[in-house]
Structure formats: structure tokens, C-alpha cells
């Protein structure tokens, strides 16, 4: 098998791929040099090639039996074009499998932000970070990325799930999302007034804390795009 992993990070998924596919050649890509170096240090396999590059700019010269990505596609600047490029590089029975974040991700943060704006009577059209797709919106993006004419039938399967994570404080939550790259998106601008963020933190701490701590919702979307070889 020939496998391409996008957004390998520190190599957690890469190591699972190594175990699951013992005879596969794996190319693992990430934009962050530090992440790639950590992944290299924890994955001692000659059949794994690590590349520090941007998948949106990367020229793909090979075909892949599996293209896989975990929690990376939400940060791409042009997801439709990238999906189209990746699907074109699937083998006859190849699959593109990815997880990403959906529209209900960090709903507590967004609701606290809106309530803080209302309380301070700020009439600004802004959001604390980018907005994500619904399951159906992302499904439509995938459909539109499929080739208009293909000798291989293509099947899309999808599912969604809500996951909760708890933090001791809201500031700890902010530190966490910064580490996963959520603070790097340039798709949305937001008001950075200190008074607004003090109020946001106060509302978040008050409304969304229970015995487990301050909660944050992750809306997880899972997609599999599979090519099928035509019947003889």
C-alpha cells in the first residue's frame, strides 16, 4: 500500500498506521517543522517519509491507496481545491478518510462571546475564531470536489459526534486550543478589547462550569470518500 497522511503532528496517527499496515509505504506531511522533528524522533521506520510542507501547495506525483488526516482540514484556506486534488490521486480502490471539526465546536465559547457583546452593548459583527461546516455543508463540498466524469464510482460515507473536554479554567482552555492551531486561522477577525474578554471569561466560567470543570464541545465530523473499481 501507498499511504499519505496529512497533518501528522507529533506522529500519533502515523504510529498507528505503521502498526496497522506493516507493509505500507507512508508519507507523513505537516506544516510545522517542530512537529515533524518530534514525529521523526518517535517513528523509527525506513518506510515512513516525513515532509515539512503545506499540503495546499504540495505537488502530488504519486497515487495513494489511502489518504488520511485527523483534525487538520478545518485549518486549510481552500478546502474544496485540496479535496479535488487529493481525490484525483486515489487509486482504483483508494480511500480518502478524514476527521475535522463541525459548526458546534466550541459552542460555549461562541455563546459566551455573544452574551458578553450584548452585556457591554457592543454592536460588532465578529467571532472568536473561524466558523466550521455543518455535516451537510461539508458533504456538499465533498460532492462538488468529485470529478465530473470518472471511470471509477465514488462513494461518500459520513458521521458526526459530539465530544466534551473539561478544563480547570477558561484560560487553560484557551491555551489548549492555541496548541492545536485554532489561534492560527486568519479567516475570521474578532474584537480584542480587554473589557470584552474579561466579560467573556466571566460568563464562560459562570455558565459552563460543573463538577468536572469548565466544558468545551468538540463537534467531530468523519468522512470517507472511496473509489470503487468498475465491475468487469
N, C-alpha and C positions, 0 to 999 in steps of 0.2 A: 504493500500500500504506500501511497504518497500522501502525506498529511500536511496541511498548512494551518498553523494556529495563529490567530490574530489577537494581539494584546496579551502576551504571555505573562506580563508582570514578573513576579518573583519565581515563576515556574511551577506553581501548584498544579495547574491543569496539565502542563507539559509532562510532569512526572506521572500523572495518571494515564496519559496517552502512552508513555513509554511502557508502563506495566500492561495496559490493555491490548496494545498492538506491538508485540515483541519483535516483529519483523518489518515494521514500517519505517520509512524514511520520514523524518519530521522536520519541518521548517517552522521555527517559532519566531514571531515578529513582535517587537514592541518599540514604541516611540521614545521611551525613557532609557538613556544609557545606564543609569544606576540600576534599574530593574533588570536589564539584560545581563549585567555583570553578576547580580545575585543569582539569577536563574542559571547562568553558566556554572556557577560555583556549586550548585546543588543538583545538577543534572550531568553526570559524567557518562555520556553516551556518544560514541563517534557518529551514530546515525542521526543525531539531533544537531541541526544547524540553527544558531541564533543570529538574528539580524536586527540591528537597531535602525529602524526606518519607519516611515509613515506609509501605512497600507494604502492611503488615498493617492499617494504619489508613486508608489512602487509599481514597476512594470512586471507583470507576471508572464513568464515564458514557459511555464510548465502547466500540465493538467493535474488535478488532485482528486483522489478518491474521497477524501474528507477535508472540508474546510470548516474550522470550528473556532468559536470565540465566546468568551464568557465576560459579560458586563463591560463591553468596550464600545459597541456600536452606537450607544447613546451620545458619545462624545465626538462622533465624526461630523465634519462640516457638510458633507454631501453624501448622505447615506444611500439615496437612490442610485447614484452613479457607481458607488462602491459595490452595492449589491449586484448591479448589472455586470460589472467587471468580474466579480467572483463567480457568479452563476455560469458565465461564459467559460470558466476554467474548470468546471466539473467534468469528470469522466462520465462514460455512458451510464454507470450505476452510482455515480458520485452523489454526495450529500453536503449541503451547507447547513450547519447546525449552530445556532447562536442563542444566547440569552441577553436580554437588555432590560432597561428599566421602563416601566409604564407610567401613565399620567398620574396615578395616585401615589407615586413615590414622594416621600417627604411631605405628605398632605398636612401633617401637623405644623410643619414649618410654614407652609404657604398660608394656612388658615391663621396662624399667629401673626404673620406679616400683614395680612389684610385687616385683621382686628386692630393691630397697632396703628395702621394708617387711619382707620376710622376714628380711633380714640384721639389721635393727635390732629384729626381733621386735615389730613394731607391728601389732596386730590392729585395724586401722581399715578400714572399708568406704568407700573413696574412690577417685577417679580424677583424674589431672591434666588436666582438661578434659572436655568432653562426649563422649558416645559417639555414633557415627553409625549409620546404617542399613546393612544388607546390601542387595545389589541386589534380592533378592526381597522383603525387608521394604518397601523404598521402592516397589517395583512394586505391592504390595498397597495402600499408602497412595494411590497414584495411581488404582488401580482404584476404591477407595472414594470418591474425590473426583469420580468421573464422575456426571453426572445420572442418576437412575433411569430417566427416560423422556426420550428425545431424538429429534427428527426426523432428526438427523444421526448416522450411525455414527461411532464414535470408536475410533481405533487407537493402541495404545501400543507403541513400539519402544524398546529399551534396550540398553546395553552397558556394560562395565566395563573398566578398565585400571589397572595399577599403574605409577606413575612414581616414580623416585628423584631426590632432590635432595641435594647434598653441601655441607657447611659445614666451615669450618676448625675450629670449636669448637662444643660444645653450647650455649654461651651465645649464639653467633651464630645458632644455630637458634632459640633462644627469642626473640631479637629479631625474627627473620623472621616467626614465627607471630603475634607481637603485632601486627605491621604489617598482617597480613591479617585481623585481627579475632578470632583464635582465643582471645584472652585476655578477650574481652568477653562470652562466653556465661555466663549465670547458671544454667544447667541443672544443673551439677554443682558440688559442693563438694569441696575437697581439703585434705589436711593441709599446712600451710605451715611445719612445723618445719624450721629451718635444717639440722639434722643429717640429716634425710631428704633434703633437696635436695642437700646435699653428696654424700651417698652415691649418689643418683640420677645426678648428673653424672659421678661417678667410674665407675659401672657403664656408663653410656651411652658414655663416652669409650673404655672398655676393650673392650666387646663389639661395638660397632657402628662402629668406625673401620677403614678400609682405606686403600689407597694414594691414593684420591681424596678422603679426608676422612671426616668423620662423616656418616653417611647418615640420611635421613628418607624414609619411604614416604608417598606420596600415593595413596590408593585413589580413583580418579576414576569416578564414575557419570554416565552420559549418558542422558537421556530425551528422547523426542519424543512428544508427545500431539497427534494430528492429527484434526481433524474432516473428514469427507467428506460432501459434499452428496449427498442421496439420488438414486438413479438415476431418470430420468423414467419 
